Amino acid sequence: MEAERKAAQLSGDTTALLPVLPFHEKITYRAGNKTICCLEGGRIGIQYETSFAGEPCDLYHCVLESKSFLEKMTVLEHTVPFFLLIREAENDFLSSNAMKFIDHMGDLLQAYVDRREQVRLIKELYGNQIGELYHSLPYHMVEFFLDDFDCKVTLSLKYAEDLRSVLPTGVSVLAWPMHAVTMNTKEETQPIPTRLSYAEDALRSMSLPEAYAEIVLNLPQVLKETYPQENFA
């Protein structure tokens, strides 16, 4: 069964994945990446399908329940990662607009998977150039540095606090030359970092793998122009 499920996921046949869930025989309709079902006892089941670069990724589900028409709906069970704050969304949306809650969670899940897969892809493609990489659980804060040059470059990305963005809203890219201009303090001598605005612009407007390729392609020339006294390869 698990082998069939993985094969169906790779082939993009999401209908073959539905029997994994308890409400697969009562599908009412599909809306975007969501399959919404009416279940027994006044419950509603939602299956969320996520993707990256056109390929299917993770499946998540959520079951909503209302014991009577006079009571608001609540989340009975779900497979949403805890750091996506489903209970906060339940309090904000579910009592007044169930569809808004359903759409909101779909946006959260897709954005989370997109950010996660962007990070996974740069590690897979450029792992030999990337030093230590840090990220928060929902991947809304990412930081790493490049160590394949004679200059340490740190990249820090912050995404919107609502966790629904796939492009960073806050970006900082700094180059730290190893032997370049320094400033003297009473305690020690420290290198002066330079802000790489072209790299920040790329990260704000492109996916992380695309922006990374653009940054690395132009980095040697930018470093030569910024620090003409240095010998950058």
C-alpha positions as CSV (number, residue, x, y, z in Angstrom):
1,M,0.0,0.0,0.0
2,E,2.8,2.4,0.9
3,A,4.7,1.6,-2.3
4,E,1.5,2.3,-4.3
5,R,1.0,5.6,-2.5
6,K,4.5,6.8,-3.2
7,A,4.2,5.7,-6.9
8,A,1.0,7.6,-7.2
9,Q,2.5,10.7,-5.6
10,L,5.4,10.7,-8.0
11,S,3.1,10.2,-11.0
12,G,0.9,13.0,-10.0
13,D,-2.2,10.8,-9.7
14,T,-3.6,12.3,-6.5
15,T,-6.9,10.4,-6.8
16,A,-5.0,7.2,-6.0
17,L,-3.9,8.8,-2.7
18,L,-7.5,9.5,-1.5
19,P,-8.1,6.0,0.0
20,V,-5.4,6.8,2.6
21,L,-7.9,9.1,4.3
22,P,-11.1,8.0,6.1
23,F,-13.4,10.2,4.0
24,H,-12.3,9.2,0.5
25,E,-15.7,7.8,-0.5
26,K,-17.6,11.0,0.2
27,I,-15.9,13.6,-1.9
28,T,-18.2,16.6,-2.7
29,Y,-15.9,18.8,-4.7
30,R,-12.4,20.0,-5.3
31,A,-11.2,23.6,-5.1
32,G,-7.6,24.3,-6.2
33,N,-5.3,22.1,-4.1
34,K,-8.1,21.1,-1.7
35,T,-10.5,18.2,-1.7
36,I,-13.5,18.9,0.6
37,C,-15.8,16.2,1.8
38,C,-19.0,15.9,3.8
39,L,-18.7,13.3,6.6
40,E,-21.1,11.7,9.0
41,G,-22.1,13.6,12.1
42,G,-21.9,17.1,10.6
43,R,-18.2,16.9,10.0
44,I,-16.2,18.2,7.1
45,G,-13.0,16.7,5.9
46,I,-10.4,18.6,3.9
47,Q,-7.4,17.1,2.1
48,Y,-4.6,19.6,1.1
49,E,-2.3,18.7,-1.7
50,T,1.0,20.6,-1.9
51,S,3.5,20.9,-4.7
52,F,6.8,22.4,-5.7
53,A,7.9,23.2,-9.2
54,G,4.9,21.4,-10.6
55,E,5.7,18.2,-8.7
56,P,3.4,16.8,-5.9
57,C,4.8,17.0,-2.4
58,D,3.1,16.4,1.0
59,L,-0.5,15.7,1.7
60,Y,-2.2,17.1,4.8
61,H,-5.7,16.7,6.1
62,C,-8.0,18.4,8.6
63,V,-11.4,17.4,10.0
64,L,-13.9,20.0,11.2
65,E,-16.8,19.3,13.5
66,S,-19.9,21.0,14.7
67,K,-22.1,19.3,17.2
68,S,-25.1,21.4,16.3
69,F,-26.2,24.2,14.0
70,L,-26.0,26.6,17.0
71,E,-22.3,25.8,17.8
72,K,-19.3,27.0,15.9
73,M,-17.2,24.5,14.0
74,T,-14.0,23.3,15.7
75,V,-10.9,21.4,14.5
76,L,-11.4,17.7,15.5
77,E,-8.2,16.3,14.0
78,H,-5.4,17.4,11.6
79,T,-2.0,16.6,10.3
80,V,-0.9,20.2,10.0
81,P,2.6,20.9,11.5
82,F,2.1,22.5,14.9
83,F,4.3,25.6,14.1
84,L,1.8,26.7,11.4
85,L,-0.5,27.7,14.2
86,I,-3.7,26.0,13.2
87,R,-5.4,26.8,16.5
88,E,-4.8,30.5,16.1
89,A,-6.4,30.3,12.6
90,E,-9.3,28.3,14.1
91,N,-9.9,31.1,16.6
92,D,-9.6,33.9,14.0
93,F,-11.6,32.5,11.1
94,L,-13.5,29.3,11.8
95,S,-16.3,30.8,14.0
96,S,-17.3,33.2,11.3
97,N,-16.3,31.8,8.0
98,A,-15.3,28.1,7.5
99,M,-14.3,28.6,3.9
100,K,-11.9,31.4,4.9
101,F,-10.3,29.1,7.4
102,I,-10.0,26.3,4.8
103,D,-8.4,28.6,2.2
104,H,-6.1,30.2,4.8
105,M,-4.7,26.8,5.9
106,G,-4.2,25.8,2.3
107,D,-2.2,28.9,1.7
108,L,-0.1,28.3,4.8
109,L,0.7,24.7,3.9
110,Q,1.6,25.5,0.3
111,A,3.8,28.4,1.3
112,Y,5.6,26.3,4.0
113,V,6.3,23.5,1.6
114,D,7.5,26.0,-1.1
115,R,10.0,27.7,1.3
116,R,11.2,24.3,2.6
117,E,11.7,22.9,-0.8
118,Q,13.6,26.0,-2.0
119,V,16.1,25.5,0.9
120,R,16.3,21.8,0.2
121,L,17.1,22.5,-3.5
122,I,20.0,25.0,-2.9
123,K,21.5,22.5,-0.4
124,E,21.2,19.8,-3.0
125,L,22.6,21.8,-5.9
126,Y,25.1,24.1,-4.1
127,G,26.0,22.3,-0.9
128,N,29.7,22.4,-1.6
129,Q,29.6,26.2,-1.6
130,I,27.3,26.8,1.3
131,G,28.7,26.9,4.9
132,E,26.4,26.4,7.9
133,L,22.7,26.9,7.2
134,Y,20.1,27.8,9.8
135,H,16.4,28.0,9.5
136,S,13.3,28.2,11.7
137,L,10.8,25.3,11.8
138,P,8.4,27.0,9.3
139,Y,11.3,28.2,7.2
140,H,10.3,31.9,7.6
141,M,13.8,32.7,8.8
142,V,16.8,31.4,6.8
143,E,20.5,32.3,7.2
144,F,23.6,30.8,5.6
145,F,27.0,31.9,4.3
146,L,29.2,31.2,1.3
147,D,32.7,29.8,2.0
148,D,33.8,29.1,-1.6
149,F,35.3,32.6,-2.0
150,D,38.1,34.6,-0.4
151,C,35.4,36.6,1.3
152,K,32.7,35.5,3.7
153,V,29.2,36.3,2.4
154,T,26.3,36.0,4.9
155,L,22.7,35.9,3.6
156,S,19.8,36.4,5.9
157,L,16.2,36.1,4.8
158,K,13.0,36.8,6.7
159,Y,9.5,36.1,5.4
160,A,6.2,37.7,6.4
161,E,5.0,36.9,9.9
162,D,1.7,35.5,8.6
163,L,3.8,32.6,7.1
164,R,2.0,32.9,3.7
165,S,4.8,34.3,1.6
166,V,7.3,32.4,-0.7
167,L,9.5,35.4,-1.3
168,P,11.4,37.1,1.6
169,T,10.2,40.5,2.8
170,G,13.4,41.2,4.7
171,V,16.8,40.5,3.1
172,S,20.4,41.2,4.2
173,V,23.5,40.2,2.2
174,L,26.9,41.2,3.6
175,A,30.4,40.5,2.3
176,W,33.1,40.2,4.9
177,P,36.6,40.5,3.3
178,M,39.3,38.5,5.1
179,H,42.1,41.0,4.4
180,A,40.4,44.2,3.2
181,V,39.7,47.6,4.8
182,T,39.5,47.5,8.5
183,M,38.4,49.8,11.3
184,N,40.4,50.2,14.5
185,T,38.8,50.0,17.9
186,K,40.3,50.0,21.3
187,E,39.8,46.3,21.7
188,E,40.4,44.7,18.3
189,T,40.6,45.2,14.5
190,Q,37.6,44.1,12.6
191,P,36.8,43.9,8.9
192,I,34.2,46.3,7.5
193,P,31.3,44.4,5.8
194,T,29.9,45.6,2.5
195,R,26.2,45.3,1.6
196,L,25.6,43.6,-1.7
197,S,22.5,45.3,-3.0
198,Y,22.4,43.3,-6.2
199,A,22.1,40.1,-4.3
200,E,19.4,41.5,-2.0
201,D,17.4,42.5,-5.1
202,A,17.7,39.1,-6.6
203,L,16.5,37.4,-3.4
204,R,13.4,39.7,-3.2
205,S,12.3,39.0,-6.7
206,M,13.3,35.4,-7.5
207,S,13.0,32.0,-5.9
208,L,15.9,31.1,-3.6
209,P,17.6,28.7,-6.1
210,E,17.3,31.2,-9.0
211,A,18.5,34.0,-6.8
212,Y,21.4,32.0,-5.5
213,A,22.6,31.1,-9.1
214,E,22.4,34.8,-10.0
215,I,24.3,35.9,-6.9
216,V,27.1,33.4,-7.4
217,L,27.5,34.1,-11.1
218,N,28.1,37.8,-10.5
219,L,29.8,37.7,-7.1
220,P,33.5,37.5,-8.3
221,Q,33.1,40.6,-10.5
222,V,31.3,42.5,-7.8
223,L,34.0,41.7,-5.2
224,K,36.7,42.8,-7.6
225,E,35.0,46.1,-8.1
226,T,34.2,46.6,-4.4
227,Y,37.7,45.6,-3.2
228,P,40.1,46.3,-6.1
229,Q,43.1,45.9,-3.8
230,E,42.1,42.2,-3.1
231,N,42.8,39.3,-5.4
232,F,39.5,37.4,-5.7
233,A,39.4,34.3,-7.8
